Amino acid sequence: MHRQIVASIFVVAIAVGELSAAPPRLPVTPWGDPSFEGVWNYATMTPLERPREVADKAQLSEQEAAAYEKQIIDRQSVTNNTAGPDWWDPGTRRLVDRRTSLIVDPSNGRLPALTPQAQQRAAERAQARPRNALPDGPEDLGLNVRCLQWTIAGPPMLPGVYNNNVQFVQTRDTIAIVNEMIHDARIVPMDGRPHGTMRRWMGDSRGRWDNGALVVDTINLSQKNEFRGSAEHLHLVERFTRVDADTIEYRFTAEDPTTWTVPWTVAFPLKKSNQLMYEYACHEGNGRSVEGILRAAAVQRQ
C-alpha cells in the first residue's frame, strides 16, 4: 500500500511538472482565430542587405555586434538629416539577433541579380530622369514626398528610422493592417474571395490561415509603385506567425520573373508594444511642401 501511494505521488508530480513546462496558450479571438490584435513595433538597425564588409557572416558575435552598432550610431550622430537621430525609433539602435541582413534567402543576404529586362528599365529611367534633375511637376517627385506611399508601410513592410509601428484589427471576415507611417490601412479579406483586377497603391491582398499563421497574398500593385525595381508584376506572400505573447515573426517572399532572377525572402520580428500609435497625418499630395519644392526648382532655373 505504501509503495502504491509513493508511486501515485510520483506520477502526479511528473504530470504537474509537464503541465508547468507546457508553453503558455497564445491568445485567440472570440471566434477562435489566432489573435494579432494590438500594436507591434518592427524597428531594427539590421539592414535589408548584408554589408560587403561582413559578407561572410550571417550573424555577428556579441563583441562584433556591439562594435558594429557603435560604429553606425557614431556615424549617424554626425549625419545631416531632415529628421535627425533624435527622431529615430530606439529599436534602430540594435541589430535583430545580431544578424547582418534582413534577407534570409538568398543565403548571402543580398538581393538577387536583376534580369536583363529590369536592367534595361533601370537604364531607361535613369536616362529619362537624371538623379539630381529639377522637377517639372509633382509627378517628378517621389511617392513618399507626395505622401502617397512609403516603403516602410508596405506591402511588404520594411523597417525605417521612425514610425515602425503596425496595428492589427481583426473581425471574422477581414483583418486590417494599419501602419503608423503615412497612416496607411490595408483591409485583408479572409473569406476566400478571389483576387480582384483593380490595381492599387498597396495592391490587392487576400488572407488565409495556415497552421496558426496569417498568410497574406498580394498582387495587382500600381505600376507607379516601384519596389526595388519591380512594379505591376510583383507577387508578395507575407506570413505572420505569433511565436509567443510578445513576438510575431514576419516573413515575406517577393517574386517577379521580369525583375529578379530568383525570388527572395526577408524575415524579422514584430515586438508587442504597450504604447499608443498616433496618426502620422501625412496629407495626400503634401500640398504645401510640394508647392515649395516646385517654386524653388523654378527659381533655380532662372
N, C-alpha and C positions, 0 to 999 in steps of 0.2 A: 504493500500500500504506500509505504514511504517512497519507494522508487517511482511509483506512478505519479505521485504528487510532484516530485522533483522533475520528472520528465515533462509533465504538463506545464510547469512553470518555465522550463527551458524553451518549450515550443512557443509559449505565449511571448517570452522575451524576444525570440527570433522574429516573430510576427510583428511585434511593436517596433523592433529595430528596422525591419524592412519598410514599414509604413513611414517611420520618421525619415528614412533615407529617400523616399519617393519624391520626385520633383514636384514643386507646387503646381496646382492646376492653373493653367493660363485662363484669363478672363474670356468669357463668351458673351454674345449679345443675348437679349431675352428670347430670341428665336433660334439660338443655338450655333450661330456662325462665330468664328474667331473674332475677337474684338480688337480693333486697332484704334478705337476712339481716343481722342486727346491730342495733345501737341507733342511733336517729336523734333529733335534737333539733329542735323547731319553735318555740322561743321567739322573740318579737319584741315591740318596742314598738308596731308598726303596729296601729292599732285596726281592728276589724271594719268600722265605718262611717267615712267621711271626716268629720272635724270641720267644723262650719259655718264656722269662721274661715279654712279653706283650701279652701272649696267649689269653687274654680275650678282647683285644681291636683291632678292625679293623682300628681305626683312633685315633690319639692322640690329646690332647688339644694343644693349641698354646704353653703353657708353657712346657708341656711334650715333644712336638716335638723339641723345642729349646734345651732342656736339652739332649735329645737323640742325636741330631745332634752334639752337642758339645762333648759328650762322644765319639762318633765314630771318629770325627776329631782328638781329643786328642790322641786316641789310634792309629790311622793311622800315626800320626806325628812321633811316635817313633818305628814304624814297619819297619824292614829292607826289602825293596822290590827292585827287579831289576829295575822297573820303579816306583820311589817314588811318594809321593803325589804331588810334583811339576809338574809331568807329567799329573796329573789326570784332567779330564774334570770338569770345575766349577760346572756343574749340579750335580756332585756326592756329593756336599756339602749340599744338601737339599733333604728332603723327598718329594715325589709327593703327594700333597694334604694331607700331614700329615699321609699318610697311612702306615701301618706296614708291608704290603706284597703286591707284585705284583699279587699274586694268589688271584683271587676273587671267585673262586669255585674250591674246597670245601670252605665253609664259614669260616672254621677255619684257612684259609690262609696257609695251609700246603699241601705238595704233598700227594696224596692218597697212601694207602698201596700197597706194591708190591705183585704181585701174587706169589704163590709157585714156578712157573716156573722161574720168574725173580729172586727170592731169590737164587734159585739153580744156575742160570747163574752167578750171582754175586759171589757166593762162589767159583765156578769153576775158574772164572777169578782171584780172589784173590789168589787161590792156585797155579794157573799156573804162575802168575806174582806177587810175593810179592811187597808190596808198595814201598820199597826202593831198590829193586833189580837193579843191574847194567845192562845196556842194552847190549845185544849181537849184535844187528844190528839196523839199522834205523827203522825197523818195530816195535821195542820195545818202540819207542818214541811216544809221543802224536801227534795227527794230527796238533795241534797248533804249536808244536815245529818244525814240518816239513813244516809249512806254507801251509797246505792243507785245513784246516777247523778250524774256530773259532766259538764258541758258540754265541758270540756277533752278528756275521753276520747272523747266522741262515741259513735256517729257522728252528725254529722260531727265530726272533730277541730277544735278551735279553740285557739289559744294562750292561756295564762293566766300568772299571775305566777310560778308554780313548777310542778314536775313535768311539764315539757313533753317528756318522752322517750317514744318508742314503739319497740318491738322487733318485728321480723318473724321468724317461724319457719316455714319452708316444707317441705312434703312434695309428693309428686307430685299428690295429690288435694285438699289443703287448704292454706290459709295462715292462721296465727294472727297476729292483730294485737294485741299486748299493750301496753297503756298504763300508764305509771308512775302516773298519777293514779288513785287508788282501785283500783289493780292489776286493771283490767278486761281481759279477754281475749275477743276476738271470733274465732270459728272460721269461716272463709270457705271453703265447699266450692268446688272448682274443676272438678268432674267433670261439669258440665252438668245437674245435677238441678234440677227446678223449685222455685220458692219453696214453703215450707210455708204453713200457715194460722194457726199459733200466734203470738200477739203476744208480744214480748219487750222487755225494757228496752232492749236495743241493736238491736232489730229483727231481721229475717230477711235475712241477706246471702247473695248469690251472686256468685262472681267469674269472670272470664274474661280472656284475654289479647287485646289489640288492638294490633298493630304494636309489640310490646315493652312496652306499658303495661298495668298491672294495673287493670282496671275492676271496681269493686265496686258492685253494685246492691242497695239495701236498702229494704224495705217492712215493713209489719206491726210498727211500733213501738207500744209500750204507750200506751194512752190517757192514762196518768198521766205520760208522759214528754214534757212540753211543750217544744218547741224554737221560740223566737221566735214564739209564738202558735200553732204547729202541733203536731199530735199524731198521731192514728191515720191521717190521710190523707197524711202526709209521705212523699214519694218522694225518695230520695237516690241520686245517681250520683257515686261518687268515682273519681278517676283518679290513679294513682301512676305517674309516669314518671321513670326514672332517667336523668338528663341527663349525669352524669359520675360519677367514682368517689366523690365526696363529697356529691352532691346528688341528692335526689329531689324533683321538682315534684309537689306535692299540690294537687289541684283538685277541688272538689265543686260540684254543682248541686243546689239544693233546690227542689222543686216541690210545690205544694199549692194547687189552684184554689179550695179553700174558705178559704184563709188569705191568699195574696198574689195580686195582680192579674197578675203575671208571675213566671216562675222567676228565680232569681238565683244567681250563681256567685262563688265565692271561690277564690283561689289564693295559695299561699305555699310556700317551700321547706322541706324537711326536710334537716338537715345531719348528716353522719356524725359519730358520737361514739365515742371510744375508751374512755369511762368505763363503769363498771358501772351497771346500773339496779337499784335496791334496791326491796324491797317497801314499798309505802306503808302497808299494814296498817290501812286504814280499815275497821273491823269492821262488817259489815252490821247495820243497826239503830242503831249508835253508842249502845249502851245507856246508859252512864254519863252521857254528855253530854245525851242526850235526857231522861233522868230528872231531871237537874239543871235543865234548861230548864223542864220541866213543873212541878217543885216551885217554882221561882222565880215562874212565872206564877200558881200557886195562892196564893202569899204576897201577890203584888201585888193580887190580887182581894179580899183581906181588908180 
